[in-house]
Amino acid sequence: MSTIDDNQCDCTYFDEGDWVESKLNTDIIGIVVSNSDFGRYVNVQLAGSLEVRPFFAVTLRHAERADPPAKAEEPPTAVIINFENYLRGAKPQGRA
């Protein structure tokens, strides 16, 4: 009987396009864009930005979810004013 979980990833290799998260801070999620030094360093584009950061491969693991968590939508702060109804009933004033 094996004590190793077959569903758990050993995370020894990350291919381009894999979603990964940091073992040290699970809020850091991104997608692998390249490897260097025979897979020792992994360049990750962070989710939600265009920033690419290098990580040691031993500090990363494959993300459990394929997509980063969605941010809660904030209510719109812009006030929308519709002038069409007001202007339709307005009478022209002055001379041309």
Secondary structure, 3 states (H helix, E strand, C coil): CCCCCCCCCCCCCCCCCCEEEECCCCCCEEEEEEEECCCCEEEEEECCCCCEEEEEHHHEEECCCCCCCCCCCCCCCCCCCCCHHHHHCCCCCCCC
